[in-house]
């Protein structure tokens, strides 16, 4: 028996690994214990790089978005010089939120409490009663909005980190950059979010959504209605079989990459799309092949991927692309945020089918999300028996030289890194 992480003397381990028997067990206390949630915020959410937003949300100078990230309210801006910024959305005077709108375009923000005014670059612009303050009051920036300690972007995905000593974002992403590149290379002009933000609550522990988002094992069973719908909708499926592999990308990141029979606007044709669709898909594929060569074009166009970036970012590039992040609000509750992603230059035909695919399967009212929410909430109810039935099994495919997309290597990658972060800190 081996345990991935040393634990305090006498404490029950949170992860049990038996390499000889190829078993991997996770303690169900991890899903219900408030002390573990406190440790997760201290050791993970306060230290790791966390997804803040996409650059396309800030199209023009002075665009802004407000967002809650790991219990902090953040003001995400593009200032007049087109620099991207992230500030704590709190007035340095007395702490009131400076911006109370979800998004918009503003050259300045005025705190409604005492009227201090700040530019989109965070600088203090105006201060009622300024004559009553020292002449050099803001000489060192004490009156400016406070910047988030770290802000870095990769391929227009912007991340924040509250630990000044964290490694650079590129190092943190590591091998995951390759799969982000495959997603972003679908566009010559850059990717963009389409439509608004989907927000919903799931009454389950946040780590269950991590497992679910990269779990190829549950799809045929949990989403049987969707598969039957495709089979019974004339031309909605190609003869491509479900097949693929799982990869541990290091740092807790993981991905499954696989073929599947549904249509992909970039660029896998299905008969339902007709000859017009075939011409559109052939043109998209031709441009990919010209840019990247045959092998990479085929991978971009015909392979699906469910990419997980530790601790809570999911980019699912399947019949459409969804970007999803989620935060625990309690051991048995999470808040989820989701967005649809697409190539900027995509024409009306491709955008129509992309959004149809997104809403049909990935959106909050689609075939997948209600099924998944029900499954996760059923798991959380089952964890009420954690004292008598204390372990979850994540052993599928363990010991295989190359686990398949429907094995559980990717979940083991997450849990092993999670345990390194949390196991000794609880």
N, C-alpha and C positions, 0 to 999 in steps of 0.2 A: 504494500500500500504506500503510495506517495501522495503528499498534499502539496499543492502548488505554492502555498504561502504559509510561512510560519505564523502561528497564532499565539496570543497571550496564554500563559501557563493555565492549563485546565479548561480553556475555551474550546468549544466544538468548532472544527474547521467549517468554513463556508463552502469550500470546494474540495471534493475528494476525487483523486485520480488514481486509478489502479492500472498502470501501463501493462502489467502482465496479463490482466484479464480484459484489457481494452474497455474499461468502464470509466465514465466521467459523470460525477454526481454534483448537484448544486443544492445547498441547503435552502429549504423553503422559508427559513427565517429571513433570508435575504430580501424577500418580497413583503414582509409584514412588520419588521422590527423598526421602530422609530429611531433607535440608536444607529442602525445601519444607514438610514436616510441621512442623518446628521453627518456621519462619516463620509457619505458620498458627496455631500455639498462641500465638506472641508477638503477632501482629498482628490475629487474629480472636478466638480463644476467650478471650484475656486482656483483650479490649477491648469486645466486643459484648455486648448483652443476650442472655442465655441462659435458655431455659425451665427452670424449677425444678419446678413442679408445679401442680396445680389445687386451688383452695380447697376443693373437695368432699372432698379427701383429709384435711382437717382439720375434720371436722364439729363436733366438740365442743371446749370448752376443754380444754387439756392434751393434745390429739391431737398426734402427731408422725409424721414420715416421715424416714428417712435416705436420702440419694441421692448418687451421684457425679456431679459436674458439672465437666467440663473438668479432670479429674484431681484435683479437690478433693472431699473428703467433707463433705457439708453436712447439718446438722440443721435440718429445716423444721418449725416448731412453731406451734401456736395457744396462747397462754398463757391464764392464768386470767381475764384481762380481754378475751379474744377477739382480741387483737392477733396478727397473723401476723408471724413472725420467721424469720430464716435466720442460722445460726451456722456457723462452721467447726467440724466435729465433732472437736475436738482440745482436750484439757485444757490450760489456760494454764500449769499447773504443769510438766509434763514431756512433754506432747504426746500421751499415749495417747488413743485414741478414747473419748469420754465415753459415747456411746450405741452399743451393738452390735446392737440390734434393727432390723429393717427398718421397722416401724411399730408403733403402739400408742397408749396413753393413759397419761401419767405426769405427776405433779405435779413430780417432780424426777428428776434423772439423777445417778448416782454413778459416778465414775471408779473402776474396779476396782483401779487401781494403788496409789494412796495414799488413796483414799476421799473426795476432795473432792466436794461435792454442789452441784448447780446447779439452779435452778428452770427451768420451761419458758420463762421470760423471759430466761434466760441468766445471771441474777444468782447469784453465789456465795452459797450458803446455809449451808454448813457446811464446816469445815476442821479435820481432826484435827491436834492440836498447835498450835492457833491461838495459844496463849499464847507460843509461841516465835517468832511473827512480830511485826513492828512494829504498834503499836496502829492506825496509819492505813494498814495494808498495802493495803486495798482502797478507800481513800477516793476514788480517781479511777477505780475500776472495773478496775484491772489484773488482778484475780483472776476477773473475769467471763469467760464465753465470748466469743470474739471474733466480732463481727457481720460478715457479708459486707458489703463496702463499699457496695453498692447493692442494694436490694430494692424492687420496685414491681410492682403488679398492674394488669391490664386485663381487665375482664369475668370475673374470677376465674381468669384465667391469670396465674400469678406467675413473674416473671423476676428473675434476679440479674445483676449486672455487677461485675466485679473492677476496673474502672477508675472511680475516684471522679469523674473529670472527664467521663464519658460524658454525652451529652444525656439529657434525661428520656425515660422509656420511651415515652410517648405520641408524642413527636417522632420517636423511632427507628422506631416502628411505622408512623407516617405513614399512607399510603393503605391499608395492610394492615388498619387498624382497621375499615374499611368491611366487609371480608369476614369478619372475626371477628364483627362485629355481626350479619351475616346468619346465621352459625352459632348464635350465642348467642340470637338473637331467636326461635329455634324454641321456646323455653320461656318461660312466664310466671313460673315459680318459680325459674329458674336451671338451668344444666346441671350434670350430675354424672358422674363416672367410674363405670363399671359393671364389677364384677369386679376382678380383680387386674392386675398388670403382666405383659406379655409381654416376655421378655428373650431375645435370641439374638445370635449372632455371625455376621457375614458376612465371608468372606475376600476382601475387596475394599476399595478406597479409599472413604472416606466420601462423596466428592463424586459418586460413581456413584449413590448412593442419592438424593442431591439431584436429580440429573437424572431418575432413574427415577420419582420421586414426583410430578413435575409434567409427565411426558411422555405426552401423549395419542397420540403416533405409534405406540407399541409395542403398545397394548392389543389391537387386533384380531388381530395376529400372535402375540405372546407368550402372550396369554390366550385363544387361539382355543378351547381346551377349555371354558372357562367360557361363552363366547358360545354354543358348540354345545349345552352343557348347558341353558342357558336356552331356546334355541330348541326343544329336544327335550323340555322339561318343560312339560307342558300348562299354559298360563296364566301362565308366569313372565316373559313379556315383553309390554310394551305396544307399539303401533305407532309410538312416538316415535322419530325418527331420531337418530343421533349427530350433533350440530352444536353449535358454540360458538366462543368466542374466547379468546385469550391476552392477558394484561395484564402490563406491567412496572410495578410499584408503587413503584419507587424504593428506595434503600438496600439493593439486592440482593434485595428481596422480589418475589414474582411469584405469579400465579394463572392457572389455566385454569377457565373457567366454561362449562358445556355442558349440553345435554339428552342423556338416555340412556334406554333402554327398560326398565330394571329398576325394581322397586318401591322406593318410599321411604316409610318409616313416617311421615314428615312431608313432604308428604302427597301421594304419587303412587300411585294404585291400580293394581294389576294383576289380571287375572281369577283368578289362583290364590288370591287372598284372599277370593273369594266375596262374597256380599251382606253378610255380617257385616262383612267388611273394608271394603266400600264405605261402609257406614254410619259406621264408625270414621274412615275417611279424610275423609269429607265433614264430620264434626264437627270434626276437627282443622283442616281447611282453612277451615271457617267461622269458627273462632276467630281464625285468622291474618288472615283478611280483615277481621274486625271490628277487630282491633288495628292493622293496618297499611295497609288498603286493598287493592284488587284487584291492582295491579301488583306491590307488594312481596310480598304473600302468594304470588302465582304464582312469583316469583323464589325465595323461601325454600323453597317446597314442591317445585317442579318442576325447578329448576336444580341441577346438581351442581357442586362446586368442589374443586379440588386446590390448596390454599393453602400457599405456602412462605414462611416468615419466616426471613430470613438470621440466622445461618448454618446452622441445623440443626433447625428445627422445621417439621413438616408437619402440617396439619390437613386430612384428606381427608373431605369431606362428600359421600358418594356414596350407595350403597345402605345404608350405615350411616356412622357417624362414627368415624374413628380419629385419635388424637393420637400422633405419633411423633417421637422425638428420637434422635440417634445421635452417637457420638463416635469419632474415630480412636484406636486403640490402637497402630497401626503404619501405615506407608504402605499396606500391603495387608490391613488388618483394621480392622473397626469393631465396636463394641458398640451394639446397637439396643434401644430401650425403646419399648413401645407400649401404648396404653390405648384402651378403648372409651368414647365419650362419648354421653350421652343426656339428654333433658329429665327433670328431677326428677319431674314430675307425670305422666309417661307411664303409661298404664294397662297392664294385664297383656297384653292382646292386642298392642298396639304394641311393647312391650318384647320379647315373644316373637319377633316377626318381625325386629325390629332386631338382636337377638343372633344369630338364625339367619343373617341377611345378613352380619353381621360375621364370624362364624366360617366361613361358607361361602366368603367371598372374601378378607377382609382379615386374618384371624387367621393365626398362624404355620403352621397346617396347612391353610389354605384353598386355593382355586384360585390366588390371585394370588401370595402370598408365596413359595412354593417356586419358582414360575416366575421371579419377579424375582431371587431369590437366585442361581439358576442362571445367569441372564443376566449379572448383575454379576460373578460369579466367573469366567465365561467371558471377560468383558471384561478382568478383571485378568490372566488368563493370556495374553490377547492382547498386553497391554502389555509382556510379556517381549521383544517385538519392537520396543520403543519406539525403539531406536537406528536401526533400518532402516525402520520405519514410524512416523514420529514425531508425526503429527498426527491428532487426531479432528476430525470435521466437525460443526458445529452451525449450519448455514446455512439449514435448511428454513424457508421463508416469509420470508426476509430481503428487505427491499425492499417488501413488501406494506403497503398502507395500514393494514389491520387483520388481523394474522395470526390464523389459526384455532387452535382448541384443540389440533389435532394438528400445528401448526408448532412452531418451537423458539425463539420470542421469549423465553419464560419462562426457558429455560436460558441464553440470552445475557444476560439481566438478572442472573442469578446470577454467571456467569463474569466479566462486566464489573466488577461490584463486587468480587468476589473478587480480581481482578487489580489493582484500585486498592489493595486492602489489602496484598496479598502481593507483587505484581510487582516493586516496587523494593526490597523488604526482604530478599529471599532472598540 
